Amino acid sequence: MDIQVELAPRVGMLRASSPSSDTPESLPTKAEQSSKDRGIIERATRIQNCLIEFFRLLATEDFPIALALDDLQWAGPASINLLDALMKDQQLKHLTFLCTCREQYFDVTDDENTQRNHQLVAFLEKQDKIADKMELSGLDMRSVQTLVADLLRMDESGAKVEELATIVHHKTNAN
Protein backbone atom coordinates (compact mmCIF):
# COMPACT_ATOMS: atom_id res chain seq x y z
CA MET A 1 0.00 0.00 0.00
CA ASP A 2 1.39 3.40 -1.00
CA ILE A 3 0.89 5.92 1.80
CA GLN A 4 0.81 8.87 -0.60
CA VAL A 5 -1.95 7.26 -2.66
CA GLU A 6 -3.94 6.53 0.52
CA LEU A 7 -3.55 10.03 1.96
CA ALA A 8 -3.97 12.08 -1.22
CA PRO A 9 -7.81 12.19 -1.15
CA ARG A 10 -7.77 13.16 2.54
CA VAL A 11 -5.33 15.99 1.91
CA GLY A 12 -7.67 17.31 -0.75
CA MET A 13 -10.61 17.20 1.69
CA LEU A 14 -8.53 18.96 4.32
CA ARG A 15 -7.59 21.71 1.88
CA ALA A 16 -11.18 22.14 0.75
CA SER A 17 -12.49 22.42 4.31
CA SER A 18 -9.86 24.85 5.62
CA PRO A 19 -10.00 28.56 4.82
CA SER A 20 -7.40 29.91 2.46
CA SER A 21 -4.63 31.71 4.29
CA ASP A 22 -4.51 34.26 1.48
CA THR A 23 -7.94 35.68 2.21
CA PRO A 24 -8.20 38.60 4.65
CA GLU A 25 -11.13 37.03 6.51
CA SER A 26 -8.94 34.08 7.54
CA LEU A 27 -6.42 36.34 9.29
CA PRO A 28 -6.89 36.57 13.07
CA THR A 29 -7.95 39.83 14.64
CA LYS A 30 -5.61 41.53 17.13
CA ALA A 31 -7.73 40.26 20.02
CA GLU A 32 -7.69 36.70 18.64
CA GLN A 33 -3.93 36.88 18.07
CA SER A 34 -3.34 38.29 21.56
CA SER A 35 -5.46 35.52 23.08
CA LYS A 36 -3.62 32.94 20.98
CA ASP A 37 -0.25 34.35 22.08
CA ARG A 38 -1.31 34.19 25.76
CA GLY A 39 -2.34 30.58 25.27
CA ILE A 40 1.01 29.72 23.70
CA ILE A 41 2.91 31.46 26.50
CA GLU A 42 0.81 29.69 29.15
CA ARG A 43 1.44 26.29 27.53
CA ALA A 44 5.16 27.00 27.23
CA THR A 45 5.29 28.02 30.90
CA ARG A 46 3.46 24.87 31.97
CA ILE A 47 5.84 22.71 29.95
CA GLN A 48 8.86 24.53 31.39
CA ASN A 49 7.55 24.12 34.96
CA CYS A 50 6.85 20.45 34.31
CA LEU A 51 10.40 19.88 33.04
CA ILE A 52 11.89 21.73 36.01
CA GLU A 53 9.85 19.55 38.39
CA PHE A 54 10.91 16.46 36.44
CA PHE A 55 14.59 17.30 36.93
CA ARG A 56 13.98 18.14 40.60
CA LEU A 57 12.58 14.66 41.11
CA LEU A 58 15.25 12.96 39.04
CA ALA A 59 18.45 14.77 40.05
CA THR A 60 19.07 13.92 43.69
CA GLU A 61 22.07 13.58 45.96
CA ASP A 62 21.95 9.82 45.42
CA PHE A 63 21.44 10.18 41.67
CA PRO A 64 23.17 13.33 40.33
CA ILE A 65 22.71 14.08 36.64
CA ALA A 66 25.09 15.60 34.11
CA LEU A 67 23.14 16.91 31.14
CA ALA A 68 25.22 17.28 27.97
CA LEU A 69 23.89 19.73 25.39
CA ASP A 70 25.80 19.83 22.13
CA ASP A 71 25.74 22.63 19.54
CA LEU A 72 24.03 25.18 21.76
CA GLN A 73 24.32 27.71 18.93
CA TRP A 74 21.29 26.04 17.31
CA ALA A 75 19.09 26.37 20.41
CA GLY A 76 15.98 28.46 19.94
CA PRO A 77 14.59 31.00 22.38
CA ALA A 78 12.36 28.47 24.19
CA SER A 79 15.28 26.09 24.73
CA ILE A 80 17.55 28.86 25.99
CA ASN A 81 14.81 30.09 28.33
CA LEU A 82 14.34 26.55 29.68
CA LEU A 83 18.07 26.11 30.17
CA ASP A 84 18.23 29.47 31.94
CA ALA A 85 15.34 28.50 34.25
CA LEU A 86 16.97 25.14 35.03
CA MET A 87 20.28 26.81 35.86
CA LYS A 88 18.61 29.41 38.10
CA ASP A 89 16.49 26.91 40.03
CA GLN A 90 17.81 26.79 43.60
CA GLN A 91 16.43 23.28 44.20
CA LEU A 92 18.43 21.74 41.36
CA LYS A 93 21.69 21.29 43.23
CA HIS A 94 22.48 17.92 41.70
CA LEU A 95 22.08 18.81 38.03
CA THR A 96 25.21 19.75 36.11
CA PHE A 97 25.35 21.02 32.54
CA LEU A 98 27.99 20.42 29.92
CA CYS A 99 27.22 22.64 26.93
CA THR A 100 29.12 23.00 23.70
CA CYS A 101 28.91 25.91 21.32
CA ARG A 102 30.95 26.78 18.26
CA GLU A 103 32.88 30.01 18.65
CA GLN A 104 32.15 31.28 15.12
CA TYR A 105 28.44 31.54 15.96
CA PHE A 106 29.19 34.30 18.45
CA ASP A 107 29.43 36.73 15.55
CA VAL A 108 26.24 38.71 16.12
CA THR A 109 26.58 40.45 12.76
CA ASP A 110 25.56 37.29 10.91
CA ASP A 111 22.22 38.39 9.40
CA GLU A 112 20.72 34.90 9.20
CA ASN A 113 21.13 34.08 12.89
CA THR A 114 21.43 37.54 14.47
CA GLN A 115 18.51 37.28 16.92
CA ARG A 116 19.38 33.75 17.99
CA ASN A 117 23.06 34.66 18.40
CA HIS A 118 22.24 37.78 20.44
CA GLN A 119 20.09 35.72 22.81
CA LEU A 120 22.71 32.98 23.12
CA VAL A 121 25.55 35.44 23.73
CA ALA A 122 23.49 37.29 26.36
CA PHE A 123 22.61 33.99 28.03
CA LEU A 124 26.21 32.78 28.07
CA GLU A 125 27.46 36.12 29.40
CA LYS A 126 25.04 35.77 32.33
CA GLN A 127 26.40 32.29 33.01
CA ASP A 128 30.00 33.46 32.80
CA LYS A 129 30.08 34.04 36.56
CA ILE A 130 29.10 30.45 37.37
CA ALA A 131 30.45 28.55 34.39
CA ASP A 132 33.89 27.46 33.32
CA LYS A 133 34.76 28.09 29.69
CA MET A 134 37.05 25.74 27.82
CA GLU A 135 38.15 26.30 24.26
CA LEU A 136 38.52 23.11 22.30
CA SER A 137 40.12 22.65 18.94
CA GLY A 138 39.48 20.05 16.30
CA LEU A 139 41.18 16.69 16.35
CA ASP A 140 44.41 16.22 14.47
CA MET A 141 44.62 13.50 11.83
CA ARG A 142 46.39 11.07 14.17
CA SER A 143 43.63 11.42 16.81
CA VAL A 144 40.90 10.85 14.22
CA GLN A 145 42.74 7.76 13.04
CA THR A 146 42.96 6.44 16.62
CA LEU A 147 39.27 7.16 17.17
CA VAL A 148 38.24 5.40 13.96
CA ALA A 149 40.43 2.39 14.79
CA ASP A 150 38.97 2.17 18.30
CA LEU A 151 35.40 2.46 17.06
CA LEU A 152 35.90 -0.19 14.39
CA ARG A 153 38.14 -2.34 16.59
CA MET A 154 40.76 -2.45 13.86
CA ASP A 155 44.49 -1.94 13.73
CA GLU A 156 45.31 1.77 13.69
CA SER A 157 47.96 1.40 11.00
CA GLY A 158 45.70 -0.42 8.53
CA ALA A 159 45.09 1.13 5.11
CA LYS A 160 41.29 1.02 5.52
CA VAL A 161 41.47 2.86 8.85
CA GLU A 162 43.80 5.49 7.37
CA GLU A 163 41.52 5.98 4.38
CA LEU A 164 38.36 6.25 6.48
CA ALA A 165 40.08 8.55 9.01
CA THR A 166 41.13 10.85 6.16
CA ILE A 167 37.56 11.02 4.87
CA VAL A 168 36.13 11.62 8.37
CA HIS A 169 38.75 14.28 9.13
CA HIS A 170 38.00 16.07 5.86
CA LYS A 171 34.18 15.86 6.02
CA THR A 172 33.91 16.92 9.68
CA ASN A 173 36.60 19.62 9.57
CA ALA A 174 38.28 17.72 12.41
CA ASN A 175 35.25 18.12 14.65
Secondary structure by P-SEA (a helix, b strand, c coil): ccccccaaaaaaaaaaaccccccccccccaaaaaaaaaaaaaaaaaaaaaaaaaaaacccccbbbbbbbcccccccaaaaaaaaaaaaccccccbbbbbbbbcccccccccccaaaaaaaaaaaaaacccbbbbbbbcccaaaaaaaaaaaaccccccaaaaaaaaaaaaaaccc
